[in-house]
Amino acid sequence: MYIKQFDIKNFRVFDRISLFLNKGVNIIIGENNSGKTTIIDALRICLGYGKPDTNIYIQESDLHLNPSDPNEYNTEIQFDLIFEIESEIEKHCFNDFISQDQEHPELQTIQFHLKYALEQNGRKRFFKRSVWGGDNEGQQIPYEALQEIFYTYLGPLRDAISGLKPYSYDNKTAQLFNKLTKYRRGEDTIKLSEEIKKSLAERLYSVFESDEHDWRHILCEGKSKVNDHLEGTGILEKFPQIEMNYVGRKFSDVVRGIEIRRPIYTEPVEPRLQKYFEIFQNGLGENNLIFSSVVLGDLMNRCEDPELEIYNALLLEEPEAHLHPQYQNTFFEYLSTLINRGLQIFITSHSPTITAKSDINNVKVLQRQGHSVKAFCFNILTEVDYANSNRKYLRKFLDTTKSQMFFASGAILVEGIAEAILLPTLSRKFINPRKIDLEKNGIEIVNIGGVAFEHFAKLYNHDDEKKRLFSKCAIITDSDPTVDQAISDRATIAQGLRRNHLEVTLATNTFEHDLFETSEANKTIMREVYRNMHPQTQDLIGNFTVDTLMEKLKQNKDKAEFALQLNDRLMREEDFDVPQYIKTALEFVVPIQEVAPAE
């Protein structure tokens, strides 16, 4: 079974939000403070319900506050988990959680609901908790069933040293060994029952108690040193007596002392010559990988052993922490191989590297616009909404630069490098009466390197708001007129994409052509820049026309270099006029009431 839908109501930044989840890996991305950690904490509260060792609780400060209405006061938080059923044993174990579709009774899901209502009794304020399964509030659920749900949480600032330190409270290494139910010895697989664990521990402990070994006598000597001082400092016949042991007598006590070290010499050497780095001597990134691998070892053991939990989840925040991009790639790709092993993985990230490596169907985008946060889940898009050809294209071209559009407050799609180079300067210096700093406003310029806008446009223009990104996008492209057509067929197709969160603006001709023709000041500057690039070219002497410029740009294949040189010049200029179609695009993605001015 796996969580296929998670609904959250009135919890922190969310008033209401629904996440549609995948069986294996779920990548939750978004800008800072868009609710990624809130979702992970909500999962921790739900999946940890009924466990004695839970360490996260609902507080009054968790209630959602509406930033646009100070008079609104929420008193209830609710979480709804809907699990997809995959086996009969899941139905049997979670029978009290079963929900039946009203129109199609054969369609069943497992549902778990948790509600916290703030109440007041005199001067005391407290949360009243309600939990139920299935469709009917009040449907009681057995405590035993909740023990079939297990999760491990790896926070963004994970303390790998403490988590791997022998005898520490939350020792992940000991947790792994305590749950082992079998082990390999040569070619044999041996069942590790509780009786065998007890026998192994007793055999080990017998070494410390035997008179044949000096360990017992050494322990007695140390104990006498302490007891002598206790007797000397205490009151006669009232001073405390102590006992000392090397380790406890249980298997769990033994494995608490297991130490992880990294060998220094990688080539084979005699064991007596090998030396080791302690965990605290490693870098943060390497320790995070070791720590994560120990946790994954425990989780995989739980997934593979039918005697342990039915549902297992890994909640992982910011796996990119302390890892360079190549390590991020290999770590994430390995996690993706676990999707068929019975483990559901929830990852939060603001790493474009990880996003670019993800299967686009696994990505959930959180976006904040104004006071609202919405989720966009690729996996609910049908073939009609977003064809497989679109997905394949996006997967192929979604590199670390283009994937930044999912973290942005808005996006501008352009077809070439020239627009990508010049737009930030044009908007920051020459949009009048206001200047627009695209970076300050969180706007990402995406150079798609061609005219295949449809693959990106469909992410913004769907009529169903659940099936489009919350941010706005503008396409800036050329009309490319011909003798017979004012705008090309390609430009007409691009215009047909315009709706909802997508605007399409066309140059009357091409980008460079329209820049040149917008004003005499523009012509003067652009002539001087291109003339300086080709001082020996006779055709560029004097006031050459836009046709000459376009012909030379095509012949010399130096549009990118011209854009760079022009951008350098514009950084020093005070007057340059921006074509209206560019202004329209900028003002669509950055509405006037939201704009952050350029400094």
N, C-alpha and C positions, 0 to 999 in steps of 0.2 A: 504494500500500500504506500501511497505517497500523497502529500498535500497538493491538491490541484487548484485550490482557491483559498485565499486568506483575506478576510474582510476585517477592517479596523474602523472603529467609530470613536471619535472624541478622545484620541490619545495623542498627546503632545502636539506636533505640528499638523496632524491630520484631523480634519472634521470627519470625513468619510473617504475611504480609499479601498479599492479591491485590487488584489494581485492575483494574476492567473499564472500558475507555476508549472514547472516541468518535473518529470519524474527524476531526472538526474541532477544536472547542474543548473543553478539559477544565479545569474549575474545581475546584481542590483546596482545600477550606476546612477550618478547624478552629481550635481554641484554640491558644494559644502552647504550643510544645514538644510538639505532637501528631504531628510527623513530616513536615510539609510540605516543609521544606528537605531532609530526608533522602531523600524521593522524587525531588526534582529532582537531587540529587547522584548518586543511583543511576542515573538516566537519563543524566547526564553521563558517568558511568563507562562505561556500556554503549554509548551512541551515539558516544562518543569513542574507543572501543577501536580500536587499529590506526592511529590518527592520530599524526603526529609532534609535533603541537603541543598535546597534551593537558596539562592543568595540574591534574588531580585524580587522586589515587592512594589506594588502600586502605592503611590503617594499622591497627596492632593495636588502637588505641583505637576503631576502627569496629566491632569485634566486639560483638554484643549481650550485655548483662549482664542476668541475670534478677534483678530487685530483690527477689523473694520467695524466692530460693534462692541463698545465697552459695556453695554447693558446686557449682552448675552452672557448667561452663566450656565455652564454645563455641569451636570452632576453625575453623569453615567459614562463609563468606559465599557466598550463591548468588543470582544474578539470572537470571530467565527471561523473555524477551521473545517474545510471540506476535504476529505480524503477519498481518493479513488481506490476502490477495492480490487485486489488482484488475486486473491485466493480464498478458499472456503474457510481456512483456519482464521483468517482475519474477520470474516463474518461471525464466526463462532465466538471468538474472543471479544469482539466489540459489538455483540448483539444489541446491547442497550444504546448504541450510538447510531444504529441504522436509520437512514432516511430513505423513503421511497418517493419516486417521482409520481405526482398525482395522476398524470395522464398515461404514464408508462411504468406501472408498478414493478416491472422486471428490472428497471434501472434503479440501482441502489448506490448510495454513498454512505460513508461514515462521517458523521458530523459531531463536532465538539464545540460547545459554546461556553463562553466565560464572560460574566458581566459583573462589574463593580459599580455599586451605587453609593454615592456619598450621602450619609445620613447624620443627623444631629440629635443628641440626647442631652438636653440641658446645655452645658458648656462643652460637652465632648463631641467631637466630630470623628467619624469613623466610616470605613467602607464596608458595606454589606455585600458579600460575595455570593453570586449565583452561578451554578454550573449545571449543565444538562447535556444530554446527548440526543441525537435525532432531531425530529421536527418540533417536539412539544416542550416548551419551557416547563421545568418541573420534573422532566424525565430523569430519574436518578441514574447515576452511573457507578459501577463498582470500583472500589479503590484498586483492586487487583489488576483491572484492565489498564489502568494508568501506568502500572509498572512495566507494561510491554512497550512503552514509549521511552526512548533514550536519545539524548543529544549531547554533543560536546561543543562548547563555545570557546573560540580562540579570539580574544579581543585584539584591537589594533595596537595596543601597547603591552603585548604579552611579555611576561617576565619568565623567559625560558630558563634562566638559572634557578629560580625558586621552584619552578614546575618540574625540573629534572633533578633537583638536589635530593640526595638520599635522606630519608626520614622526614622530609618536609610534609606539611599537612595535606597539600593537594598534589601529591607525587604522581605524575602521569605515568612514569615507568612502572611503579608498583601497581597502578590501576590496570595496566596492560597485562602484567603477569598474573594478577589475581583472577582475571577472567579467562585465562587459558584453560581449555578443557581437553587439550591433546598436545602432544609434542612428538617430534621425530628423533629417532635414535638410529643412525645409519639408514637402512632401507625400511625400518619399521616405524609405524605410527602408533604411539602408545596413548591410551586414554588417561587423562589426568583428572581422576575423580577426587572427591574430597578426602577419601580414605588414603589415597596415594599421596596427596599433598601433606596430610598429617604424618604419614610414615616417613616421607622425605625430610620433613622438618625435625622429627624426633631423631633420625639417624644423624643428621648434622649436629644437633644439640648434644648428642651423646659424646661427641669429641670433646666438647668443653667441660663435661662433667666427669669424664673418665680420669682415674688416677694415673693411667698410662701416659697421659699428655700433660704438659706443664701449664696449659691454659687455665686449668682449675686452680692451681696453686698461685699463679700470677694474680688471678681475680681475687682470691682470698687475701693476698698480701695488700692489694690496693684497698679492699674493703676495710681491713683492720686499721689502715692509716686514717680513714675517715671516721670510723667508729671511736678510735682513741680520742680524737678531737671532740666528737659529740659528747663523749663521756666527760671530758675535761671541762667543757663549756656549759654542760647542762646541770640540772638539779638531780641529786642522788635518786635513783630508781625512777626518774621521770624523763630522762633524756631519750630521744628517739633512737630506735634501732633501724638500720637500713639493710636491704639486700641488693646485690648487684648481679646483673646477667649480661652476657655479651649480646645476645639477641633474644627476642621472645621465642616462645616454644612453638609458635604457629607459622604456617607457610607464609601468611600475609606479613608477619613480622620479618621474616627472612628477606622477602623480595622488596621490602621498604628500603633495604640497605643497598640495593643494586646501584652501582655507579656507572655513569656513561662517561667515557673518555675517548679522545681522538689520538690514535698513534701518530707519532712524529715521523718515524721511518716507514715509508710506503713500500720499500723493497723488502723482501723476506729477510728477517734477522732472527737470531735465537731469542726466545722469549725473555731471557734474563737481560738481554741488551736493549730491548725495546723501551722507549720512554714515551710519555703521554702528555698531551695538553689537557688540563682540566677544563670543564665547561666554561668557567669564568674567564679563561684565557682566549676563547674564541671570539670572533666578531659577532655583532648582533645578527647579521644576516644568516650566518652559518648556524648559529644557535636556534634561530627561528625555524630553519629547515629541519634541524634535528628534532626540535620540540614538536613540530607539525607531523613529522614522520612517526614519532612515538604515538601521538594521538590517532593518526590514521591506522596504525597497526592495531590499536585497541578497537577502533570502530570496525575495521574489516573483520576482525575476529568475532565481534558481536553479530555482524551481518551474516557471516558464514555458519554460525553455530545455531541450529534450531532450538537449542535449549535456552538461549538467551532472548533478548528482546525481539519483538516483531518489527518495530519501526525504529530506524536509526537515522539521525541527522547530524550534519556538521554545519555549524554556524561560524563563518570565518569572516572577520572584518579586516579589510585592507591587507590582503596577502602580499601586496607589493612592498610592505614595510621593510626597509633595510635590504631590499633585493635589487640588484641592478637589472636592466631590462632583459638580458639573456636568461638570468635566473628566474625572472618573472615568467618568461615564456615556458621554460621547461617545467617549472612548478605547476603552472596552470594547465599545461597540456597533460601532465600526469593526472591531475585531479579529474580532467575530462574523461580519462580512461576508466574511471570508477563508476560510471553511470549505470552499468549493468550488473553491479555487485550488490544492489539492494540498499545503497546509501543515497539519501537525498542531501544535496549540498546547496547551501545558501551563502553566496559570497557578495560582500559589498566592496565597492572599489570606486576610486576616481582616477584610475590609471588608464590612459588611452592605449597603452601597450596591451593590457589584458583585454580591453574591449575589442581591440583590433584582432586579437587571436580567438575571440569567442565565436561559437556558432550563433548567428544572429537570432535564432529562435529561442536561445536561452537568456537573452538580454531583457531586463526590465528597467525602463528609464524613468527616473523620478525627476520631475521638472517643477520649478516654482515660478509662477507668474503672479505678481502682486502678492496677495495674501493667501493664495491657494497652492496646494501641491497636488499634482495628478501623476498617475502611473500609466505608462505606455508599455504594453507587453506584446512583443512580436508574435508570440505563439497563438494569439487569438485571431490573427489575420488569416483569412481564408485564401484560397487560390485566386478567387475573384478580387479580393482586396489587394493582395500583393503576390503576384505570380512567382513561381519558383525561379523563373528567369531573372526577376528582379532581385530575389534573395541571393542567387548565385553571383550576380553582378556586384551587389553590395558587399558580399563576403570577399570577393576577389579584390575589390578596390578600397575596402575600408581599412586604410593604414592608420598609423598612430596619429597622423595629422587630421585626416578626414573624420576619424571617430570622435574628435573633440567637439563636433557639432552636437553630440548628445549631452554634453556638459554645458553647452552655451545657452545664453538667454535668447538667442536668435541666431539665424544663419543667413548668409548671402552666398548663393551659388553662382560661380562665374566659370566661363569656359576656357580661360587661358591665364597664363602667368602675368600678363600685363595688367589685367584688372586686379589680380590679387596683390600686385606690388603697389599700385597707385591708389586704390580705394581708401586705405587707411589715411593717407595724407590728404586726399581730396576732402574726405569727410571731416577730418580734424581741423583743417585750416580754411576751407573755402565754401562750406555750406552756410549760407547766410539766410536769416539773421542769426542763427545759432550754429555753433560748431558741435560736431558729434564725434566723440572719441569712441571708436568701435570697441577697443579693448576695455575701456572703463565701463562700457555698457554690456560687456560680456557677449559681444557679437563675434561669431566665427566666420571668416571668409573661407569658403571651401572651393578650391580650384579642382574641378572634376576632369580637367584635361581633355575637354571635348564638348559634345552637345547632348550627351546621354542624360538629360535632366530627369527623365521620367522615373528612373530608379530611386532617386532621392525625393522627388516631388511627391510621390505617393505616400511618403511618411508624414506629410503635412496637410494634404487636401481632402482627406476622407470626410464624408458627411457625418459619420458617427464619431463623436468626440473621443470615445474610448479607443478608437482605431487611428488616431493621429497624435503626433507630438503636440505638447501643450504650447511650445514656443512657436514663433513665427519665422517664416523663411521667404526670401525674395530671390527670384532668378533674374540675373542681369545678362542679357544676351544680345546678339546682333540680329538686325532684320535681314541683312544680306539681300538687298533688292536687286532685281534684274530688270532688263528692258521690259519684260512682260508683266512682272509682279512687283507690287510695292513692298511686300515682304515675302520671304521664301516659304516653301512648304514646311521646312523644319521649324521656322519661327512661328508659323501658324499653329503647328502641333504644340509648341511650347506655350503659346497663349492659351490653348485649350486646357492647360493644367491649372489655370488660375481659379482658385476658390478656397474658401475657408481660411486656413492659416498660411496659404501660399499666394504670393503676388508674383507676377511676371511683368517685367518692364523691358522694352525693346529700344535699342538705338535706332535712329532713323536709317542708319547705314551700318557702320561698325564702330567699335569702341574708340579707336584712334581717330577715325573720320569725324565722329561727333565731337570729340574733345577739340579737335582743330577748328571746326566750323562754328563752335559756340560763340566765339568773340574774337575781335581783332587782337586783344591782349594774348589770348591763347595761341593764335597763329604766330605772333612774334616770338613767344617763348619756345614753342615747339620747333619753329624753323631754326632758331639759334642752336638749340640742343642737337638737332639732327645734323645741322651743318658742321658743328664741332666734331661730331662723330666721323664725318666724311669730308674733311676740308679740301680734298683734291677733286671732288665731284662737281663738274661744271653745272649739272642740272640743278644743284642746290644753291647756286648763287642767286641772290636777289629774293624777291617775294614769290617763291615757288608755291604752287597750288596744292590743295589736298590730294588731287589725283597723283601728282608727282610724289608726294610723301608716301601714299599707299603703294604705289608701284615700286618705289625704292625699298620699302619695308619688306615687300614680297620678294624682290630680287635678292636682297642682302640677307634675308632670313634673320633679322636682328631686332625683332619686336621686343624680346625680353631685355636686351641690352638698352634699347631706346627707353623702355619703361624705367629701368634703373637710373639712367642718366637724367631723364625727365623728373623722376622722383627726387633726386639729389638737388636739382635746380628748384623745384617747387618748395623744398624745405627752406629756401632762402627768399622766396617770393612772397609778396603780400596780396597780389591780385591775380586771380585765375578763376575762370567761370566754369561751374560744374553743369553739365547737361541735365535737363529736367528729368529724364528717365532715371538717372542715377539718384537724384534727390528723392524721387517718388519711392524708389526701392528702400533707401535708407530710412525714410520717415515711416515706412510700413513696419520695418523690424524694430525701430526705436521710436515709438509714439512720442509726441512732443511733451506729454505730461510726465514721461518716464526718463527722458534723456539726461544723461550725466554730461555736463559740458566739458569740452576739451580744456586743458589747463594751458 
